[in-house]
Structures are given as C-alpha cells and as structure tokens.
Amino acid sequence: MKWRTIAGLYAIAVSIFMFWIWMYFAITNTVPFFEERPLEMSLHIAAEMMTCMALLAGGIGLLKSITWGRSVYFLGMGMLAYALVNSPGMYIESGMTLMAAVFPPSLVVAVVFIVVPLIKTAKGDF
C-alpha cells in the first residue's frame, strides 16, 4: 500500500474519531471544562471541528488523487499537531494526567504522518 493511501486513511480515521468523541461528550453532556469555561471550550470545539473537516477533506483528496488533496492534508495535519500540543495543558492543569497522557504518543504518530509524506513529496513520491 502506498504512503499516500495510508496517510489518507489515517487522516480520515482521525477526523472521524475526533468528531465522534466530541459528539459523545455533547450527547452525554460531559464536555470537559464546559461549565467552568464555556466560551473557551466552545471555541476549542469549533477549532477541532475545523481540524476534522480539513483532515477529512485532505484524506479524501489524497485517496482520490485530487490536486488539492495534498495541500489540504498538510493543512489538516498541521492543525492536528497544534491541537495535540495545545490540548494536554487543560487536562494537566486540572490534574487529569491520565487523559493528558494520551496526547504525546498521538503527537508522535502525527509527526510521522507529517514528516514521511513531506520527505516523499520532496522526492516526488507522494
């Protein structure tokens, strides 16, 4: 399987998971920190939904070999990397270290899915 396909599937899977987890929190009325910081969390969720849309569009674009797919994929991956660096702080400050522990390994995987395609793009193989 080509890296382009693997990256596209990864972007779509992450997009679906991010969307699903926020919908679960909304449906069960358990959005973290919403009661303490409703505006901040509303904007945070909006940014994460924008990340989901970019990842989904980029992933589909890669799988269908659409010309803009690669650019949107890298945009979405950059947004994801930012979210994975920024989000743990909320959980660490609240003493929720187990939840925060999910983010570093996810960031490592995301960085791999940024760096490898960048190298392959430079070689004309992505």
C-alpha positions as CSV (number, residue, x, y, z in Angstrom):
1,M,0.0,0.0,0.0
2,K,1.3,3.4,-0.9
3,W,2.1,6.1,1.7
4,R,-0.4,8.4,0.1
5,T,-3.2,5.8,0.7
6,I,-2.0,5.1,4.3
7,A,-1.9,8.9,5.0
8,G,-5.3,9.4,3.5
9,L,-6.8,6.7,5.6
10,Y,-5.1,8.0,8.7
11,A,-6.4,11.5,8.2
12,I,-10.0,10.2,7.7
13,A,-9.8,7.9,10.7
14,V,-8.5,10.7,13.0
15,S,-11.2,13.0,11.6
16,I,-13.9,10.5,12.4
17,F,-12.6,9.8,15.9
18,M,-12.3,13.5,16.8
19,F,-15.8,14.2,15.6
20,W,-17.2,11.1,17.3
21,I,-15.5,11.9,20.7
22,W,-16.9,15.5,20.7
23,M,-20.3,14.3,19.7
24,Y,-20.2,11.7,22.5
25,F,-19.3,14.4,25.0
26,A,-22.1,16.6,23.7
27,I,-24.7,13.9,23.7
28,T,-23.8,12.7,27.2
29,N,-23.5,16.3,28.4
30,T,-19.9,15.7,29.6
31,V,-17.9,18.2,27.6
32,P,-14.7,18.7,29.6
33,F,-14.4,22.1,31.3
34,F,-17.5,23.5,29.6
35,E,-19.2,24.6,32.8
36,E,-16.0,26.5,34.0
37,R,-15.0,27.9,30.6
38,P,-18.0,27.8,28.2
39,L,-16.6,30.4,25.7
40,E,-13.1,28.9,25.7
41,M,-14.4,25.4,25.2
42,S,-16.9,26.4,22.5
43,L,-14.1,28.0,20.5
44,H,-11.9,25.0,21.2
45,I,-14.5,22.6,19.9
46,A,-15.1,24.9,16.8
47,A,-11.3,24.7,16.1
48,E,-11.3,20.9,16.5
49,M,-14.3,20.6,14.1
50,M,-12.4,22.7,11.6
51,T,-9.5,20.3,12.0
52,C,-11.8,17.4,11.4
53,M,-13.1,19.0,8.2
54,A,-9.6,19.7,6.9
55,L,-8.4,16.1,7.8
56,L,-11.5,14.5,6.2
57,A,-11.2,16.6,3.0
58,G,-7.4,16.1,2.8
59,G,-7.8,12.4,3.4
60,I,-10.4,12.1,0.7
61,G,-8.4,14.3,-1.6
62,L,-5.4,12.0,-1.2
63,L,-7.3,8.8,-1.8
64,K,-9.0,10.2,-4.9
65,S,-5.7,11.9,-6.1
66,I,-7.4,15.3,-6.3
67,T,-4.9,18.1,-7.0
68,W,-5.7,20.0,-3.8
69,G,-5.7,16.9,-1.6
70,R,-2.1,17.0,-0.6
71,S,-2.2,20.7,0.4
72,V,-5.4,20.2,2.4
73,Y,-3.9,17.1,4.0
74,F,-0.9,19.0,5.2
75,L,-3.1,21.9,6.4
76,G,-5.2,19.4,8.4
77,M,-2.1,17.7,9.8
78,G,-0.7,21.0,11.0
79,M,-4.0,21.8,12.7
80,L,-3.9,18.4,14.3
81,A,-0.3,18.8,15.5
82,Y,-1.3,22.2,17.1
83,A,-4.3,20.6,18.8
84,L,-2.1,17.7,20.2
85,V,0.4,20.2,21.6
86,N,-2.1,22.6,23.0
87,S,-4.9,20.4,24.4
88,P,-3.0,18.5,27.1
89,G,-2.4,21.7,29.1
90,M,-6.1,21.9,30.1
91,Y,-6.0,18.4,31.4
92,I,-2.7,18.7,33.2
93,E,-3.8,21.9,35.0
94,S,-6.9,20.1,36.2
95,G,-4.9,17.1,37.5
96,M,-6.3,14.8,34.8
97,T,-2.9,13.4,33.9
98,L,-4.2,10.1,32.5
99,M,-6.2,12.0,29.9
100,A,-3.2,14.2,29.2
101,A,-1.0,11.1,28.7
102,V,-3.0,10.2,25.5
103,F,-1.7,13.2,23.6
104,P,2.2,12.7,23.4
105,P,2.0,9.3,21.7
106,S,-0.7,10.7,19.4
107,L,1.6,13.6,18.6
108,V,4.5,11.3,17.7
109,V,2.3,9.4,15.3
110,A,1.0,12.6,13.8
111,V,4.6,13.9,13.3
112,V,5.4,10.7,11.5
113,F,2.4,11.3,9.2
114,I,3.7,14.8,8.5
115,V,7.4,14.1,8.1
116,V,7.3,11.0,6.0
117,P,4.9,12.5,3.4
118,L,6.9,15.7,3.3
119,I,10.1,13.7,2.5
120,K,8.2,11.6,0.0
121,T,6.7,14.8,-1.6
122,A,10.2,16.2,-1.9
123,K,11.2,13.0,-3.8
124,G,8.1,13.2,-6.0
125,D,6.7,10.0,-4.4
126,F,3.6,11.2,-2.6
